[in-house]
Each structure stands twice: as structure tokens, then as C-alpha cells.
Amino acid sequence: MKNVDKFYIDGEWVDPSTSETLDVINPATEKPIATIALGGAEDVDRAVAAAKRAFESFSLTTREERIALLSRIIEEYGARMDDIAAALSQEMGAPVSLASGSQAPAGAWHLGATLDALKETSFEEKVGTTSIVYEPIGVCAFITPWNWPLNQIAAKVAPAIAAGCTMVLKPSEIAPLNAIIFAEVMDAAGVPAGVFNLVNGDGPTVGVALSVHPDVDMVSFTGSTRAGIEVAKNAAPTVKRVTQELGGKSANIILDDVDLKDVISRDVTRMYVNSGQSCNAGSRMLIPQARMQEAIAIAKEATEVVAVGSPESEETAVGPVVSEVQFNKIQALLKKAIDEGATLVTGGPGRPDGIEAGYYVRPTVFADVTNDMTIAQEEIFGPVITLIGYEDEDDAVRIANDTVYGLAGMVSSSDPKRASSVARRMRTGMVHLNGASLTADAPFGGYRQSGNGREFAGHGIREFLEAKSIYGDNEA
């Protein structure tokens, strides 16, 4: 693969300032598939300087010019979709069906939704004799994760372009290859030099250098709550805007009037998508206490038919988790759940039967879980479901809200009005009713320690704008 040893700065592929490198590991084989360059503060300085220069002219482009640019990016992205899917499958272990069916298309999804939103976005309005002008915030730093890489890259880059901002991207060093291809897409689309820059590196070096940089006007971060707190601390002395999409521990409230088999089977399958490595995954499944035994049997049956195996197989539903670090964390949490008294229904510690290598985790269900257990409070980021009983609707809402997080929630009921009523009591940024999916034109983000700010389409564009009031502007 080209350009793994370079960074994309000021419209060119350039050599790094350091000699540091990192192997990219295929989590299915535990073997390296590429070696990338790791940047330092000097590389960040070069990239930020390029973005700052480019902002002078790019911030003055018209909406029509940015519509044309996004359209070219979408065309070039489509031409590289297969390459992106292949890279994602290898570097993060996504099954080929997921990589080509969801992971790679997610980037195009956000680019398209943002393009549609831009066509309807007004950057100026009049209130009496005052003109309110919405201007691009400036140079933006993007720090993105490994779990849905192109989803998060495009959900930041597209609205920033739409708003007229310039940017420096630091993708996850665990899964960086897709971002390198994305930079090649931006180059092929004719993005003006300096508008988009890519510097690979780790969080303590490149991430910190971006967060503290005095010429960065905004940091948009997606990752763990722990890391997000550090980003906010580093950004505070320069009073730059910080938006964050952080951890989650989403509750899935299954009310007592549903067809339990249909709902649990559906939601178990969804929970295991991407090996459970989704911040909005419904890992806490709340069940009416009176129907718990029935629910346990259904969840066990649905889990034990899930196909775990090589990402290269079209039959595979669940591949490995992304890294040894992630594998070891999940194994420790599984053991702790058992030690704290949760009942292991199926799955549990160790690799699935017949798999000797790779960071594969058994799809796991725990019952007899109380909401104070570690397994119910800490984000697992793996294919692990906890079944928690509740007495009545009020109890279900109380348990759902008993967490430091507030990203997403799920409610299922045969009565749509009842489901909607419960959703409005949940302290989360998003709620899915009766299996409804995400849409790219609605705001994505959470409450409390799940972050601040919103992403996707028009709501995403707003995050990259500053409001300026021009009083007595009678000529406008």
C-alpha cells in the first residue's frame, strides 16, 4: 500500500520529521500487515500551519463551490470503496460483509447527507436591522477512533468542508490504513492544498500536540471518556471549542407487551455487529422480571447460532476484536462479572472453540446482573450482553438512567405511544424505538459523560460555525 510512510500535508505526500514507526496488526492473525510512520510535534506544526494558510481563502468560498467540492469527493470515494473495505477488514477484523456492506459505505453515507444538508443551509439571516452571519470557526483538529473509522472521519470532515473550515486529521494508529486511502481520495478530488491534512501518530504525541496547539480553533474527538477528558484539559488553556463523542452503556428496555422471541433475537443479533465494538450498542438488556427465564432461553439460543470466524468468510457474522489490548480488557471484565455473581448463560472467557489465534471473543450473555455490577456500568466494547430484570416501567427507566453515560437507548413495545413515552424519560441523546435504525440526517451525540456537541448532516455543519451579529446593517 502506498503512502504508509508519509503524511498528507499542504496538498502533498511528505516525509515525517521522525523515524518512529508502528506495525499495523491484523487482529484475525495477530500478524503485521503494514508499517506506518508516527509523527511528532513538528509534523503537527507543519500541518496546522498549512491549514491556517488555506483557511484564509477557503473560508471565503461560496456554498456552491463547496457543494461542487463535496460532489467530487463523493465521486472519488465511490471509486475507492472496494479498497477501503479491504483495508478495514484487514486492519480491524471486520467481516467482509460488514466492511463492504456497512463500514466502507458509512463514509459515503455521511458525505452524501452533508451535501444534501449544505444545499439547504443558510449562512446568514436578518433579525430587524441586525445581520447574523454564520462563519467557519477556523482550523479544526480531528482525532478519530478505530471502531467505525470512516463513519467518524466523514462525519467530521464533510461538515467541516461544508462550513468552510480547514483541518488536520489524526486517525487511530490501530486502524490507520483506511484514513490514508481517504487522504488519497481527497487529493484526487482536488481539495485545495492545506484544507485537509493527515498526520498519523499516537494520542500522547500527535493528539496532545493538536489539542494544545494555539492555532487550532476547534478539536472534534471521538473515543473513550478517559481520553476525551484529557483532550478537554489540554485544549482548555487556549479556550478552543471542543466537541466530543465518547463512551456509552446503552440500555435496551424491552417492555412487557412485546413478542419476546422476535425482539430479543433481533436485538441480540444487532448487539454483536462489529463484534460489539459500537459506542451506542445496547449492551444492557432490561427485561420484565416476570419473563426473565423466557428471555434467558431466547438470548442463549440467538447467541449460540452466531457465526464467529475469519473476516474473510462471507458466512462470518462476528470477527475478532481490534487488538490484544482490547481482547485482554474484555477477558478481565468477563472474569470480574463471574466473580461479582453474574450468571454466565453462554460464552464467557477464552476464545471460541476451534480458534487458536486471533483476538476472538466468545459472544456472551450474562443473567442475574444488577446495575451496580462492573459489567453493567463499564463500557465493554465487545460482544457481551447483560440481562437485567426490572419490576415495572418506572423501575426500567430508573435502571436505564443509572449510569454516567447518556449516548443511546432502545425501547420496544407493541404500543408505539408507550414506547415514545418511555423514550422521552431516558437521559440519552438518541433512542431507537422498536428496532429503528440511525439516520444520517438526525443529530448524533450524547448527554453527560457520553460527550457534548452533535454530529451528522446539518447538525454537524452547525458545530463548525461561529455566529456573528452585525448591528445596524441596513445595507444587507
C-alpha positions as CSV (number, residue, x, y, z in Angstrom):
1,M,0.0,0.0,0.0
2,K,1.3,3.4,-1.0
3,N,1.9,6.4,1.4
4,V,2.0,4.4,4.7
5,D,5.4,6.0,5.4
6,K,4.2,9.6,4.6
7,F,1.8,12.2,5.8
8,Y,-0.5,14.3,3.7
9,I,0.3,18.0,4.4
10,D,-0.4,21.1,2.2
11,G,-1.6,19.0,-0.7
12,E,1.4,16.7,-0.9
13,W,2.6,13.4,0.5
14,V,5.6,14.4,2.6
15,D,8.2,12.6,4.7
16,P,7.7,12.6,8.5
17,S,10.0,14.5,10.8
18,T,10.7,11.4,13.0
19,S,11.9,7.9,12.3
20,E,9.3,6.4,14.6
21,T,7.1,3.6,13.1
22,L,4.4,1.3,14.2
23,D,3.2,-2.1,12.8
24,V,-0.4,-2.4,11.9
25,I,-1.7,-5.7,13.2
26,N,-4.3,-7.9,11.6
27,P,-6.4,-8.9,14.6
28,A,-7.5,-12.1,12.9
29,T,-3.9,-13.4,12.5
30,E,-2.0,-11.3,15.1
31,K,0.5,-10.6,12.3
32,P,1.6,-7.2,10.8
33,I,0.1,-6.1,7.5
34,A,1.8,-2.7,7.2
35,T,4.1,-0.3,9.0
36,I,3.1,3.3,9.3
37,A,5.1,6.4,10.2
38,L,4.4,8.0,13.5
39,G,4.5,11.8,13.6
40,G,5.6,14.3,16.2
41,A,5.0,17.9,17.2
42,E,7.0,19.2,14.2
43,D,4.7,17.4,11.8
44,V,1.6,18.8,13.6
45,D,3.1,22.3,13.4
46,R,3.6,21.9,9.6
47,A,0.0,20.6,9.1
48,V,-1.6,23.2,11.3
49,A,0.4,26.0,9.5
50,A,-0.8,24.6,6.1
51,A,-4.4,24.6,7.4
52,K,-4.1,28.1,8.7
53,R,-2.8,29.4,5.4
54,A,-5.5,27.6,3.5
55,F,-8.2,28.9,5.7
56,E,-7.7,32.5,4.5
57,S,-9.0,31.6,1.1
58,F,-11.1,28.5,1.7
59,S,-13.2,30.3,4.3
60,L,-14.3,32.8,1.6
61,T,-15.5,30.1,-0.9
62,T,-19.2,30.1,-1.8
63,R,-21.7,27.5,-0.8
64,E,-21.8,26.5,-4.5
65,E,-18.1,26.0,-4.6
66,R,-18.2,23.7,-1.6
67,I,-21.2,21.8,-3.0
68,A,-19.1,21.1,-6.1
69,L,-16.1,20.0,-4.0
70,L,-18.2,17.6,-1.8
71,S,-19.6,16.2,-5.0
72,R,-16.1,15.5,-6.4
73,I,-15.1,13.9,-3.1
74,I,-18.2,11.6,-3.2
75,E,-17.3,10.5,-6.7
76,E,-13.7,9.7,-5.8
77,Y,-14.8,7.9,-2.6
78,G,-17.1,5.7,-4.6
79,A,-14.2,4.8,-6.9
80,R,-12.1,3.6,-3.9
81,M,-14.9,1.9,-2.0
82,D,-13.5,-1.7,-2.6
83,D,-10.0,-0.6,-1.5
84,I,-11.4,1.0,1.7
85,A,-13.5,-2.1,2.6
86,A,-10.4,-4.4,2.1
87,A,-8.3,-2.2,4.3
88,L,-10.9,-2.1,7.0
89,S,-11.4,-5.9,7.0
90,Q,-7.7,-6.5,7.4
91,E,-6.8,-3.8,10.0
92,M,-9.8,-4.0,12.3
93,G,-11.0,-7.5,11.6
94,A,-14.4,-6.6,10.2
95,P,-16.1,-9.4,8.4
96,V,-16.0,-8.8,4.6
97,S,-19.8,-8.5,4.6
98,L,-19.7,-5.8,7.2
99,A,-16.7,-4.0,5.7
100,S,-18.3,-3.8,2.3
101,G,-21.9,-3.5,3.4
102,S,-21.6,-1.0,6.3
103,Q,-18.2,0.1,7.3
104,A,-16.9,1.5,3.9
105,P,-20.3,2.8,2.8
106,A,-20.7,4.8,6.1
107,G,-18.2,7.3,4.7
108,A,-20.2,7.9,1.6
109,W,-23.4,8.0,3.7
110,H,-22.2,11.0,5.6
111,L,-20.6,12.7,2.7
112,G,-24.0,12.5,0.8
113,A,-26.1,13.5,3.8
114,T,-23.9,16.5,4.4
115,L,-24.0,17.5,0.7
116,D,-27.8,17.4,0.9
117,A,-27.8,19.5,4.1
118,L,-25.4,22.0,2.7
119,K,-27.8,22.7,-0.2
120,E,-30.4,23.8,2.3
121,T,-28.1,25.6,4.8
122,S,-28.3,29.4,5.1
123,F,-25.2,31.2,6.4
124,E,-26.9,34.5,7.0
125,E,-30.2,35.7,8.5
126,K,-31.8,39.0,9.3
127,V,-33.3,40.0,12.7
128,G,-34.6,43.6,12.5
129,T,-31.6,45.7,11.5
130,T,-29.1,43.1,12.6
131,S,-27.5,40.7,10.2
132,I,-26.5,37.3,11.8
133,V,-23.7,35.8,9.8
134,Y,-22.5,32.2,10.4
135,E,-18.8,31.9,9.6
136,P,-16.4,28.9,9.7
137,I,-14.7,28.5,13.0
138,G,-11.2,28.1,11.6
139,V,-8.6,25.3,11.8
140,C,-10.0,22.1,13.2
141,A,-8.2,19.1,14.7
142,F,-9.9,15.7,14.3
143,I,-9.0,12.7,16.4
144,T,-10.9,9.6,15.4
145,P,-11.3,6.0,16.6
146,W,-10.8,2.6,15.2
147,N,-14.2,1.0,15.6
148,W,-16.1,2.8,12.8
149,P,-13.2,4.6,11.2
150,L,-14.7,6.0,8.0
151,N,-18.0,6.8,9.7
152,Q,-16.3,9.1,12.2
153,I,-13.8,10.6,9.7
154,A,-16.5,11.5,7.2
155,A,-18.9,12.7,9.9
156,K,-16.3,15.3,10.8
157,V,-14.6,16.1,7.5
158,A,-17.8,16.5,5.5
159,P,-19.5,19.2,7.7
160,A,-16.2,21.0,8.2
161,I,-15.7,21.2,4.4
162,A,-19.3,22.3,4.1
163,A,-18.8,25.1,6.7
164,G,-15.6,26.3,5.0
165,C,-13.2,25.1,7.7
166,T,-9.7,23.6,7.2
167,M,-8.5,20.6,9.1
168,V,-5.8,18.2,10.4
169,L,-6.9,14.6,10.9
170,K,-5.2,12.2,13.3
171,P,-6.8,8.8,12.8
172,S,-6.4,5.9,15.2
173,E,-3.0,4.4,14.9
174,I,-4.5,1.0,15.4
175,A,-6.5,1.2,12.1
176,P,-4.9,3.9,10.0
177,L,-4.9,2.4,6.5
178,N,-8.4,3.4,5.6
179,A,-7.6,7.1,6.5
180,I,-4.6,7.0,4.2
181,I,-6.9,5.9,1.4
182,F,-9.3,8.7,2.4
183,A,-6.5,11.2,2.1
184,E,-5.8,9.9,-1.4
185,V,-9.5,10.4,-2.2
186,M,-9.3,14.0,-1.0
187,D,-6.2,14.6,-3.2
188,A,-7.8,13.0,-6.2
189,A,-10.9,15.1,-5.7
190,G,-8.9,18.3,-5.9
191,V,-9.3,19.5,-2.4
192,P,-7.3,22.8,-2.2
193,A,-3.8,22.4,-0.7
194,G,-3.9,22.8,3.1
195,V,-7.7,22.3,3.5
196,F,-7.3,18.7,4.5
197,N,-4.1,17.3,6.2
198,L,-3.3,13.9,7.6
199,V,-0.7,13.1,10.3
200,N,-0.5,9.6,11.8
201,G,0.6,9.2,15.4
202,D,-0.4,8.2,18.9
203,G,-2.6,10.2,21.3
204,P,0.1,11.2,23.8
205,T,2.2,12.7,21.0
206,V,0.2,13.9,18.0
207,G,-3.2,14.0,19.8
208,V,-1.8,16.2,22.5
209,A,0.1,18.4,20.1
210,L,-3.1,19.1,18.2
211,S,-5.2,19.7,21.4
212,V,-2.8,22.2,22.8
213,H,-1.9,24.0,19.6
214,P,-2.6,27.7,19.7
215,D,-3.5,27.9,16.0
216,V,-6.2,25.1,16.3
217,D,-9.6,26.7,16.8
218,M,-11.6,23.5,17.4
219,V,-11.0,19.9,18.4
220,S,-13.5,17.2,17.5
221,F,-12.7,14.0,19.3
222,T,-14.3,10.5,19.2
223,G,-13.1,7.9,21.6
224,S,-13.1,6.9,25.3
225,T,-14.4,9.1,28.0
226,R,-11.0,8.9,29.7
227,A,-9.2,10.2,26.6
228,G,-11.8,12.8,26.0
229,I,-11.3,14.3,29.4
230,E,-7.5,14.6,28.6
231,V,-8.3,16.3,25.3
232,A,-10.6,18.8,27.0
233,K,-7.9,19.5,29.6
234,N,-5.2,20.1,27.0
235,A,-7.5,22.3,25.0
236,A,-8.6,24.5,27.9
237,P,-5.7,26.9,28.1
238,T,-6.3,28.1,24.6
239,V,-10.1,28.2,25.1
240,K,-10.8,26.4,21.8
241,R,-14.1,24.7,21.1
242,V,-14.1,21.0,21.9
243,T,-16.8,18.6,20.8
244,Q,-16.7,15.0,22.0
245,E,-18.4,11.7,21.2
246,L,-17.4,9.5,24.0
247,G,-18.4,6.2,25.7
248,G,-21.7,4.6,26.2
249,K,-23.5,2.0,28.2
250,S,-26.9,2.0,26.4
251,A,-30.0,0.4,28.0
252,N,-32.3,-1.6,25.8
253,I,-35.7,-1.5,27.6
254,I,-37.9,-4.4,26.4
255,L,-41.4,-3.8,27.7
256,D,-43.8,-6.5,28.8
257,D,-46.2,-6.3,25.8
258,V,-43.8,-7.4,23.1
259,D,-43.2,-10.7,21.3
260,L,-40.1,-11.5,23.4
261,K,-38.6,-14.0,20.9
262,D,-38.8,-11.6,18.0
263,V,-37.4,-8.6,19.9
264,I,-34.6,-10.4,21.8
265,S,-33.5,-12.3,18.7
266,R,-33.4,-9.1,16.7
267,D,-31.5,-7.1,19.3
268,V,-29.0,-9.9,20.2
269,T,-28.0,-10.1,16.6
270,R,-27.6,-6.3,16.3
271,M,-25.6,-6.1,19.5
272,Y,-23.0,-8.5,18.1
273,V,-22.5,-6.4,14.9
274,N,-18.9,-5.2,14.7
275,S,-18.0,-7.6,17.5
276,G,-20.0,-5.4,19.9
277,Q,-17.5,-2.5,19.3
278,S,-20.0,0.3,18.9
279,C,-20.4,3.1,21.4
280,N,-24.2,3.0,21.0
281,A,-24.6,-0.7,21.3
282,G,-27.5,-1.8,23.5
283,S,-25.4,-4.0,25.9
284,R,-27.7,-3.6,28.9
285,M,-30.9,-5.5,28.0
286,L,-33.7,-4.7,30.5
287,I,-36.2,-7.5,30.8
288,P,-39.5,-7.7,32.8
289,Q,-38.6,-9.7,35.9
290,A,-41.6,-12.0,35.4
291,R,-40.4,-13.0,32.0
292,M,-36.7,-13.3,32.7
293,Q,-36.4,-17.1,32.4
294,E,-38.1,-17.0,29.0
295,A,-35.7,-14.1,27.9
296,I,-32.6,-16.1,29.1
297,A,-33.5,-19.0,26.9
298,I,-34.2,-16.8,23.9
299,A,-30.9,-14.9,24.3
300,K,-28.9,-18.1,24.7
301,E,-30.4,-19.6,21.6
302,A,-29.9,-16.5,19.5
303,T,-26.3,-16.1,20.6
304,E,-25.2,-19.7,20.0
305,V,-26.1,-19.6,16.3
306,V,-24.0,-16.5,15.7
307,A,-21.2,-17.4,13.3
308,V,-17.8,-16.4,14.7
309,G,-14.8,-16.8,12.4
310,S,-12.4,-15.4,9.8
311,P,-13.3,-12.0,8.5
312,E,-12.5,-13.4,5.0
313,S,-15.5,-15.7,5.1
314,E,-18.9,-14.5,3.8
315,E,-20.5,-16.6,6.5
316,T,-18.9,-14.8,9.4
317,A,-21.1,-12.5,11.5
318,V,-18.6,-11.8,14.2
319,G,-14.9,-11.4,13.7
320,P,-12.1,-10.6,16.2
321,V,-12.0,-7.5,18.4
322,V,-9.5,-5.0,17.2
323,S,-6.4,-5.6,19.3
324,E,-4.7,-7.6,22.0
325,V,-5.3,-4.7,24.5
326,Q,-9.0,-4.8,23.8
327,F,-9.1,-8.6,24.0
328,N,-7.4,-8.6,27.4
329,K,-9.7,-5.9,28.7
330,I,-12.8,-7.9,27.7
331,Q,-11.4,-11.1,29.2
332,A,-10.8,-9.3,32.5
333,L,-14.3,-7.9,32.5
334,L,-15.8,-11.4,31.8
335,K,-13.9,-12.8,34.8
336,K,-14.9,-9.9,37.0
337,A,-18.6,-10.4,36.1
338,I,-18.4,-14.0,37.2
339,D,-16.6,-13.1,40.4
340,E,-19.2,-10.4,41.2
341,G,-22.0,-13.0,41.0
342,A,-23.4,-12.7,37.5
343,T,-24.7,-16.0,36.0
344,L,-22.9,-17.0,32.8
345,V,-25.6,-18.1,30.3
346,T,-23.4,-18.7,27.3
347,G,-20.0,-17.7,26.0
348,G,-17.5,-16.5,28.7
349,P,-13.7,-16.2,28.9
350,G,-11.4,-17.6,26.3
351,R,-11.5,-17.9,22.5
352,P,-14.4,-19.6,20.8
353,D,-14.0,-23.4,20.3
354,G,-11.7,-24.3,17.5
355,I,-10.0,-20.9,17.2
356,E,-6.4,-20.9,18.4
357,A,-5.1,-17.5,17.2
358,G,-6.6,-14.0,16.7
359,Y,-8.3,-11.7,19.2
360,Y,-11.7,-13.5,19.0
361,V,-14.1,-13.2,21.9
362,R,-17.0,-15.6,22.6
363,P,-20.4,-13.9,22.1
364,T,-21.5,-13.9,25.8
365,V,-24.7,-13.5,27.7
366,F,-24.9,-12.8,31.5
367,A,-28.0,-13.1,33.6
368,D,-28.7,-12.2,37.3
369,V,-27.0,-8.9,36.7
370,T,-27.6,-6.0,39.0
371,N,-27.0,-2.5,37.7
372,D,-24.2,-1.9,40.3
373,M,-22.0,-4.6,38.9
374,T,-18.9,-3.6,36.9
375,I,-20.3,-5.5,33.8
376,A,-23.4,-3.2,33.9
377,Q,-21.6,0.1,34.4
378,E,-18.3,-0.1,32.5
379,E,-18.2,0.1,28.7
380,I,-17.1,-3.4,27.5
381,F,-16.7,-2.8,23.7
382,G,-17.1,-6.4,22.9
383,P,-19.9,-9.0,22.1
384,V,-21.2,-9.1,25.7
385,I,-24.9,-8.7,26.7
386,T,-26.2,-8.3,30.3
387,L,-29.7,-9.2,31.1
388,I,-31.1,-7.0,33.9
389,G,-34.5,-7.5,35.4
390,Y,-37.0,-4.8,36.3
391,E,-40.3,-4.7,38.2
392,D,-42.3,-2.1,36.3
393,E,-41.9,0.7,33.8
394,D,-40.7,3.3,36.3
395,D,-38.1,0.8,37.6
396,A,-36.9,0.2,34.0
397,V,-36.4,3.9,33.4
398,R,-34.6,4.3,36.7
399,I,-32.2,1.5,35.8
400,A,-31.7,2.8,32.3
401,N,-30.7,6.3,33.6
402,D,-28.5,4.9,36.4
403,T,-25.2,5.3,34.6
404,V,-22.6,8.1,34.0
405,Y,-23.2,7.8,30.3
406,G,-26.1,9.0,28.1
407,L,-25.4,8.2,24.4
408,A,-28.2,6.0,23.2
409,G,-31.1,3.9,24.3
410,M,-33.6,1.4,22.9
411,V,-37.3,0.8,23.7
412,S,-39.5,-1.9,22.3
413,S,-43.3,-2.0,22.8
414,S,-46.3,-3.2,20.8
415,D,-47.8,0.2,21.6
416,P,-45.9,3.0,19.8
417,K,-47.2,5.7,22.1
418,R,-46.0,3.8,25.1
419,A,-42.5,3.3,23.6
420,S,-42.3,7.0,22.7
421,S,-43.4,8.0,26.2
422,V,-40.6,5.9,27.8
423,A,-38.1,7.2,25.3
424,R,-38.8,10.8,26.5
425,R,-37.9,9.8,30.0
426,M,-34.5,8.4,29.1
427,R,-31.5,10.7,29.6
428,T,-29.8,10.0,26.3
429,G,-29.0,11.8,23.1
430,M,-30.7,9.1,21.0
431,V,-33.4,6.5,21.5
432,H,-34.3,3.8,19.0
433,L,-37.9,2.6,19.1
434,N,-38.8,-0.9,18.0
435,G,-35.6,-1.5,16.2
436,A,-35.4,1.7,14.3
437,S,-32.0,2.4,12.7
438,L,-29.8,5.5,12.7
439,T,-30.4,8.1,10.0
440,A,-27.7,10.4,8.7
441,D,-29.9,13.5,8.8
442,A,-30.6,13.4,12.6
443,P,-28.2,14.6,15.3
444,F,-25.8,12.0,16.8
445,G,-24.3,12.6,20.2
446,G,-25.0,12.1,23.9
447,Y,-25.5,13.5,27.4
448,R,-23.3,13.6,30.4
449,Q,-20.0,11.6,30.1
450,S,-21.0,10.4,26.6
451,G,-19.9,13.8,25.4
452,N,-21.1,17.1,24.0
453,G,-21.9,18.6,20.6
454,R,-23.7,16.8,17.8
455,E,-22.6,15.2,14.5
456,F,-24.3,14.3,11.2
457,A,-25.5,16.5,8.3
458,G,-27.0,19.9,9.2
459,H,-26.4,19.5,12.9
460,G,-22.8,18.6,12.2
461,I,-22.4,21.7,10.0
462,R,-23.6,24.0,12.8
463,E,-20.8,22.7,15.1
464,F,-18.2,24.2,12.7
465,L,-19.8,27.7,12.6
466,E,-19.4,30.9,14.7
467,A,-22.4,33.3,14.9
468,K,-21.5,37.0,14.2
469,S,-24.0,39.8,14.8
470,I,-23.7,42.9,12.7
471,Y,-25.9,45.5,14.3
472,G,-27.5,48.3,12.2
473,D,-26.7,46.5,9.0
474,N,-29.3,48.4,6.9
475,E,-27.5,47.8,3.7
476,A,-27.6,44.0,3.7
